[in-house]
Amino acid sequence: MKRLLSSLKKKPKGPRIHFKCRNTQYLDGPERCPVPDDQVKWSTEYPEYSPVPFVAKPVKAQPVWADNPADVAMYDWNGQDAEYMRKSHDGPYLVDPVSNLPLNPVGRTGIVERGLLGRFGPNFAADPVVTRWKRDESGAKIKDPAGTPVLEVVLIKRKDTGEWAIPGGMVEWGDSVSLTLKKEFGEEALNSMDATPAEAQALAEKLDKLFDNGHPIYTGYVDDPRNTDNAWMETTVVNFHDEDGTCFQQFALHAGDDAGQVAWVDISRDLKLYASHYDFIDKTYRIHVGKPL
């Protein structure tokens, strides 16, 4: 796993422009200040820019996973302080000299402060892309009309946006990415939160074996609808592929608390997915099928 995670650093960096966190209404929040495509970059003058401040009530309540605005002066932007790793996967980011707050590395979003995110600067997630070939009752691979084997992926339906998504989650302080990948798949797709201690232990042991070998897909910035000018999502994406179709037969999919549904879904270009998840699925599809969606 260490070799896998180190290889992620060689992957291409995040998008150079974002769309899902711009020119839309913020989730459970206000309308964003408009940002044209040619005025996203901080290096471009935009004197009329008037971003809307917004912090969601759950973040204002100061949960353990959120920064305290009163401590901003003590945070080590682009470094690591006592509370959190604040280095971006994509390299150093700008810090506003007036507010002393990090600036979104891709550019303007129309919202300032943290929105629904707990941390100023990067908020880290991990997304496991679990795939297998679709098979008929005899075990043969099913092919589409063009003769291409159909690849399936485990997706959850988010309760907040209603979109299908990879069953990932936030990397908690002190947890490794590899631990988060296994934990989030267990909680979101297998509903291990409702298991008895003995069942949870047995499930964890099985996942340990299955998740020992993964293929790095992406690490870096995510075009997430929760992003703001001062807080944004970054992720580590790893593909775990069941080549012969036997590994995941032992697991029944059950949606966790944050998911409305969970299912094996055929990968196709018609998928409408949350945040940058379509890009991650496309990268995975290219690896196994040898062509883009």
C-alpha positions as CSV (number, residue, x, y, z in Angstrom):
1,M,0.0,0.0,0.0
2,K,2.9,2.4,0.7
3,R,4.2,1.9,-2.8
4,L,0.7,2.4,-4.2
5,L,0.2,5.7,-2.4
6,S,3.7,7.0,-3.4
7,S,2.9,6.3,-7.0
8,L,-0.2,8.5,-6.8
9,K,2.1,11.5,-6.5
10,K,3.1,10.9,-10.1
11,K,-0.5,11.2,-11.4
12,P,-1.8,14.3,-13.3
13,K,-2.9,17.1,-11.1
14,G,-6.5,18.5,-10.7
15,P,-8.6,20.3,-13.2
16,R,-7.5,23.7,-14.3
17,I,-11.0,25.1,-14.1
18,H,-14.0,24.0,-12.1
19,F,-17.7,24.0,-12.9
20,K,-19.7,22.2,-10.2
21,C,-18.6,24.7,-7.5
22,R,-19.4,27.8,-9.6
23,N,-22.4,29.6,-11.0
24,T,-24.8,27.5,-9.0
25,Q,-26.7,27.7,-5.7
26,Y,-24.6,26.4,-2.8
27,L,-25.9,23.2,-1.2
28,D,-28.5,24.3,1.4
29,G,-27.1,27.8,1.1
30,P,-27.1,31.0,-1.0
31,E,-26.7,31.7,-4.7
32,R,-23.0,32.0,-5.6
33,C,-21.6,35.2,-7.0
34,P,-21.3,34.7,-10.8
35,V,-17.8,33.8,-12.1
36,P,-17.3,33.7,-15.9
37,D,-14.9,31.1,-17.3
38,D,-12.3,33.7,-18.1
39,Q,-12.3,35.2,-14.6
40,V,-11.9,32.1,-12.5
41,K,-8.1,32.5,-12.1
42,W,-6.9,34.7,-9.2
43,S,-4.4,36.2,-11.6
44,T,-7.2,37.7,-13.7
45,E,-8.5,41.0,-12.6
46,Y,-12.2,40.9,-11.5
47,P,-13.0,44.2,-9.7
48,E,-16.7,43.5,-9.6
49,Y,-16.2,40.2,-7.8
50,S,-18.3,40.1,-4.6
51,P,-18.3,36.6,-3.2
52,V,-21.1,35.6,-0.8
53,P,-20.0,34.6,2.8
54,F,-21.5,31.3,4.0
55,V,-20.8,28.9,6.8
56,A,-23.4,26.1,7.3
57,K,-24.9,25.6,10.8
58,P,-23.3,22.2,11.4
59,V,-19.9,23.8,10.8
60,K,-20.7,26.9,13.0
61,A,-21.5,24.5,15.8
62,Q,-17.7,23.8,16.1
63,P,-17.7,20.0,15.8
64,V,-14.3,18.2,16.4
65,W,-13.7,18.0,12.6
66,A,-14.0,21.8,12.0
67,D,-11.5,24.6,12.4
68,N,-12.0,27.3,15.0
69,P,-12.0,30.7,13.2
70,A,-10.5,32.3,16.3
71,D,-7.3,30.2,15.8
72,V,-6.7,31.0,12.1
73,A,-3.5,33.0,13.0
74,M,-2.0,29.8,14.4
75,Y,-2.7,27.6,11.4
76,D,0.3,26.5,9.3
77,W,-0.9,27.1,5.8
78,N,0.9,24.9,3.3
79,G,2.3,23.0,6.2
80,Q,1.2,20.8,9.1
81,D,0.1,22.2,12.5
82,A,-0.9,20.4,15.7
83,E,-4.5,19.8,14.4
84,Y,-4.3,19.0,10.7
85,M,-2.2,18.5,7.6
86,R,-2.7,21.6,5.5
87,K,-0.5,20.8,2.5
88,S,-2.4,20.4,-0.7
89,H,-1.8,17.4,-3.0
90,D,-1.4,19.8,-5.8
91,G,1.4,21.9,-4.3
92,P,1.5,25.3,-2.5
93,Y,-1.6,27.4,-2.7
94,L,-2.0,31.2,-2.3
95,V,-3.0,32.8,1.0
96,D,-5.1,36.0,1.0
97,P,-2.9,38.7,2.6
98,V,-6.0,40.5,3.9
99,S,-8.0,37.7,5.5
100,N,-5.0,35.4,6.0
101,L,-7.1,32.6,4.6
102,P,-6.1,30.0,1.9
103,L,-7.3,30.6,-1.7
104,N,-8.8,27.9,-3.8
105,P,-6.0,26.6,-6.0
106,V,-8.2,26.5,-9.1
107,G,-9.7,29.9,-8.6
108,R,-12.9,31.8,-7.7
109,T,-16.1,30.0,-6.7
110,G,-18.5,32.8,-5.8
111,I,-18.6,31.8,-2.1
112,V,-16.1,32.7,0.8
113,E,-15.6,31.1,4.2
114,R,-16.0,27.3,4.6
115,G,-19.6,26.5,3.5
116,L,-20.2,22.9,4.5
117,L,-16.5,22.0,4.9
118,G,-14.9,21.9,8.2
119,R,-11.4,23.0,7.4
120,F,-10.0,26.1,5.7
121,G,-7.8,25.0,2.8
122,P,-7.8,21.4,1.7
123,N,-10.3,18.9,3.2
124,F,-9.1,15.4,2.4
125,A,-11.2,12.4,1.3
126,A,-10.5,8.9,0.0
127,D,-12.6,7.2,-2.7
128,P,-12.5,3.5,-3.4
129,V,-13.6,2.5,-7.0
130,V,-14.7,-1.1,-6.7
131,T,-15.2,-2.8,-10.1
132,R,-16.0,-6.2,-11.6
133,W,-17.1,-7.6,-15.0
134,K,-20.8,-8.0,-15.5
135,R,-21.5,-11.8,-16.0
136,D,-24.4,-14.0,-17.0
137,E,-25.7,-17.0,-15.0
138,S,-23.0,-19.2,-16.6
139,G,-20.2,-16.8,-15.5
140,A,-19.5,-15.5,-19.0
141,K,-18.8,-11.8,-19.4
142,I,-21.7,-9.8,-20.8
143,K,-20.9,-7.6,-23.7
144,D,-22.6,-4.4,-25.0
145,P,-23.9,-4.0,-28.6
146,A,-20.4,-3.0,-29.7
147,G,-18.9,-6.2,-28.3
148,T,-17.2,-4.6,-25.4
149,P,-17.3,-6.4,-22.0
150,V,-19.5,-4.4,-19.5
151,L,-17.7,-3.2,-16.5
152,E,-19.7,-2.6,-13.2
153,V,-18.9,-0.3,-10.3
154,V,-20.3,0.0,-6.8
155,L,-22.0,3.3,-6.4
156,I,-24.2,4.9,-3.7
157,K,-27.0,7.5,-4.2
158,R,-26.2,10.5,-2.1
159,K,-29.0,11.8,0.1
160,D,-27.9,15.5,-0.2
161,T,-27.9,15.8,-4.0
162,G,-29.6,12.7,-5.2
163,E,-26.6,11.9,-7.5
164,W,-24.8,8.6,-7.8
165,A,-21.3,8.7,-6.3
166,I,-18.3,6.6,-5.3
167,P,-18.7,5.4,-1.7
168,G,-15.9,7.4,-0.2
169,G,-15.6,9.7,2.7
170,M,-13.4,12.1,4.7
171,V,-9.9,11.1,6.0
172,E,-10.1,11.7,9.7
173,W,-7.2,13.2,11.5
174,G,-4.8,10.4,12.5
175,D,-6.2,7.9,10.0
176,S,-4.2,6.7,6.9
177,V,-5.7,6.9,3.4
178,S,-5.6,3.1,3.2
179,L,-7.6,2.8,6.4
180,T,-10.2,5.3,5.2
181,L,-10.6,3.5,1.9
182,K,-11.6,0.3,3.6
183,K,-13.6,2.0,6.4
184,E,-15.7,4.2,4.0
185,F,-16.5,1.3,1.7
186,G,-17.6,-0.8,4.6
187,E,-19.7,2.0,6.1
188,E,-21.2,3.4,2.9
189,A,-21.7,0.3,0.7
190,L,-21.8,-2.6,3.2
191,N,-23.4,-0.7,6.2
192,S,-20.9,-2.1,8.6
193,M,-22.1,0.5,11.2
194,D,-25.2,-1.7,11.9
195,A,-23.1,-4.9,12.3
196,T,-22.4,-6.6,15.6
197,P,-18.8,-6.3,16.9
198,A,-18.2,-9.9,15.7
199,E,-19.7,-9.2,12.3
200,A,-17.7,-6.0,12.0
201,Q,-14.5,-7.8,12.9
202,A,-15.1,-10.5,10.3
203,L,-16.0,-7.9,7.7
204,A,-12.8,-5.9,8.4
205,E,-10.6,-9.0,8.0
206,K,-12.2,-9.8,4.6
207,L,-11.8,-6.2,3.4
208,D,-8.1,-6.2,4.6
209,K,-7.4,-9.0,2.1
210,L,-9.4,-7.6,-0.7
211,F,-8.0,-4.1,-0.3
212,D,-4.3,-5.2,-0.1
213,N,-3.9,-4.6,-3.9
214,G,-5.3,-1.5,-5.6
215,H,-4.5,0.5,-8.7
216,P,-3.9,4.3,-8.1
217,I,-6.3,6.4,-10.2
218,Y,-6.0,10.0,-9.0
219,T,-4.9,12.3,-6.2
220,G,-5.6,16.0,-6.0
221,Y,-8.3,18.7,-6.2
222,V,-12.0,17.7,-6.7
223,D,-14.6,19.9,-8.5
224,D,-17.0,19.5,-5.5
225,P,-20.2,21.5,-5.0
226,R,-19.1,22.2,-1.4
227,N,-16.0,24.0,-2.5
228,T,-15.5,27.7,-1.7
229,D,-12.8,30.3,-2.2
230,N,-11.3,29.4,1.1
231,A,-12.0,25.6,1.5
232,W,-12.0,22.8,-1.0
233,M,-12.0,19.0,-1.4
234,E,-9.1,16.9,-2.4
235,T,-9.1,13.1,-2.7
236,T,-7.1,10.0,-3.2
237,V,-8.8,7.5,-5.6
238,V,-7.8,3.8,-5.8
239,N,-9.4,1.1,-7.9
240,F,-10.0,-2.4,-6.4
241,H,-10.9,-4.7,-9.2
242,D,-12.5,-8.2,-8.8
243,E,-11.2,-9.7,-12.1
244,D,-12.8,-13.2,-11.8
245,G,-16.0,-12.1,-10.1
246,T,-15.5,-14.1,-6.9
247,C,-14.1,-11.7,-4.3
248,F,-17.2,-9.6,-3.8
249,Q,-19.7,-12.4,-4.0
250,Q,-19.4,-12.8,-0.2
251,F,-20.6,-9.2,0.4
252,A,-24.2,-8.1,0.3
253,L,-24.5,-4.4,-0.5
254,H,-26.4,-2.3,2.0
255,A,-26.7,1.5,2.0
256,G,-25.2,3.2,5.0
257,D,-26.5,6.3,6.8
258,D,-25.3,8.8,4.3
259,A,-26.5,6.8,1.2
260,G,-30.0,6.4,-0.1
261,Q,-29.2,3.4,-2.3
262,V,-26.2,1.3,-3.2
263,A,-25.8,-0.9,-6.2
264,W,-23.6,-2.5,-8.8
265,V,-24.0,-0.1,-11.8
266,D,-23.0,-0.6,-15.4
267,I,-20.3,1.9,-16.4
268,S,-21.4,3.9,-19.4
269,R,-21.0,7.4,-20.8
270,D,-24.6,8.2,-19.7
271,L,-23.7,8.1,-16.0
272,K,-24.5,11.4,-14.2
273,L,-22.2,11.4,-11.1
274,Y,-21.4,13.6,-8.2
275,A,-18.5,16.1,-8.2
276,S,-15.5,14.8,-10.3
277,H,-16.5,11.2,-9.9
278,Y,-17.3,10.7,-13.7
279,D,-13.6,11.5,-14.4
280,F,-12.4,8.9,-11.9
281,I,-14.7,6.3,-13.4
282,D,-13.6,7.2,-16.9
283,K,-9.9,6.8,-15.9
284,T,-10.7,3.4,-14.3
285,Y,-12.7,2.3,-17.4
286,R,-9.7,3.1,-19.6
287,I,-7.4,0.9,-17.5
288,H,-9.6,-2.2,-17.8
289,V,-11.3,-1.7,-21.2
290,G,-8.5,0.1,-23.0
291,K,-10.6,3.0,-24.4
292,P,-12.4,6.0,-23.0
293,L,-16.1,6.1,-22.2
